[in-house]
């Protein structure tokens, strides 16, 4: 995969995230879990994969009520 692919995936997650970013919903936790799983999978395929950057691109800063990542 290329950087372009990672950006495409992060943008797709961001689009879903924006539906819930102003309010707390269980869906936010589910999206964070998806991001966590994607980071693990993408990182295992590419040792240069930047988990922190991908997470920020996908969902921004983690709200305090989310307990993982």
N, C-alpha and C positions, 0 to 999 in steps of 0.2 A: 504494500500500500504506500501511497505517497502522501505528502503533506496535504495536497488537494483533497484526498479522500478523507483524511482526518477532519479537515475543516468542514466538509460536506456533512459528516456524521454529527459533529458538534453543533452545526447550525440546525440540523433536524431536531436534535434534543432541545436546543434553545427555543425553537418554535413551540414545542410542546410545553416547555417550562413557562413561557410567557403567559400561557393561559392561567397559571396558578400563582405567579410570583407576587401578587399583591395581597393574597390571603393564604392562610395555612390550610392545606388539604392533605389527606393521606397520599394523594397522587404525587405531591412534592417528594415525599420519602421514597415512593416507588421510582420516580425519575432519578433521584440520587443513587439508588441502588443500581439502576440501569447504567448510570455513568460509572459507578464503581466497577461493575462487571466489564463494561467496555474497556476501561483503563487496564484492567488485569489482562484481558484478551489481547488488546492492541500492544501492550507493553511486552507480552511474551513473544509477540511476532517481531517486534522492533525494539532493540535495546536502547535506541535513541529517542523513543517515544517519551514525550514530556507530559506526564500525568497531570501535573498542576496546571499547566497551560490549557490542556484539553478541558479540564474541569471548569476552569474560569470561563473558557469560551462557551461551554455548553450551558452552565447554570449560574455563572457569576460567583459571588461570594456565598459561602454556605451560611444559611440562617442558623441561629443558635438552637432552634428546636430540632435540627437534624443531627443525629448522633453518630453518623458514620462518614467515611471518606476523610 
